[in-house]
Amino acid sequence: MQLHHTVASLRAARAQAGRVALVPTMGNLHDGHIALMREAARHADTVIASIFVNRIQFGASEDFDKYPRTPTADYEKLEAAGVAHVLAPDEKEMYPQPQRYYVEPDPAHVTILEGAARPGHFRGVAIVVLKLLNIVQPEVALFGKKDYQQLMVLRNLVRELSLPVEIVAQETTRAADGLALSSRNGYLSATERLEAPRLYKALSNIAAAVRTGSRDFAALEATAIQALEQHGWRPDYVTVRRRIDLQTPATTGSEPLVALAAARLGPARLIDNIEI
Ligand code: PAF
């Protein structure tokens, strides 16, 4: 495996790499990331991973400074997973001057849910992913479904900017008790970790009710929020949305749905979703 800290070095290697799959990450890799790497290998000759904690997708009061950075362990895991190249630029390499040019995602997509809780987040995600795609020029790029709204925004970005890359979505990797794997699970105490699967349970209950015909989304959401609050959570949202654009579904419609939630437990803000 080759480690590249500069764009020039990565580009030189990419020229010899054939069909490339890119897996962008912010590091602190867990089994969910490794599942993405293994899936990536099924789509390309060469897997390139990037590790970059992107300051501009974090709000001023968010966890950029304490976001876990574990490069040595990450490189070992990537090597074991068969990744050929890792792009791990520093901030100066990724943003040689303060970023002044952005792409503006559709406000309807980015002022709701995660975008309401984290203003500017998707603008920061969109620009860094656009830059990574331009740097690596992969045929395929892979993203996890755990960040469902991010995936929707990036699919639209690629389509509307006619970027020559196929986006592949990977199912969420879960612990045995259902908790979606996330770098932010590391913020949980042992007691909070035992409580954490309740978020998935709340979404599973909603999904089960909708699958068996319930269309009273507001009641299902309220029940889930109450259950979480009773156990010390501070929910930002629990909601049923249309998969395609994450807008509120008609109660009479039959379009594919997804139940999504974000809630704080102790110091951690956890997100999860289930396609219905
Ligand atoms: O999902 C993430 O880890 C990040 O948002 C991404 C896509 C690597 C962009 O910084």
Residues whose N, C-alpha, C, O or C-beta is under 5 A from the ligand:
A	BS01	PAF	P24 T25 M26 F52 N54 V125 V128
